Amino acid sequence: MLAQEGPDDRSDSEKAAQRDHFAIAADPIRGRIVVHGGNIGNQWLQDSWQWDGSAWTTVETNSLPARSSHSMIFDPVSERVLLFGGISSGSVVRGDTWM
């Protein structure tokens, strides 16, 4: 997929779905699926999305850096989704953890 120039008129579903090497986790407390990052070609993504069973919506992430090939899991103790590691632009291997 080529980088798009000009206004982005894709639907939220298209923006959330058109990516590779993203992380995904289920949040059973809120009844949502959460997706973060990944890449589209050479573009690294730092956005987060949630699926509630009928629509995708964006999630505020407190400036999570763009990354791909990372992991996410739901922590039932904190009732939060945790994100670990991945690779950021320039092939930098990350070892950080975010809640």
Secondary structure, DSSP 8 states (H G I E B T S, - for coil): -----S-----HHHHHHS-BS-EEEEETTTTEEEEE--EETTEE---EEEE-SS-EEEE--SS----BS-EEEEETTTTEEEEEEEEEGGGEEEEEEE-
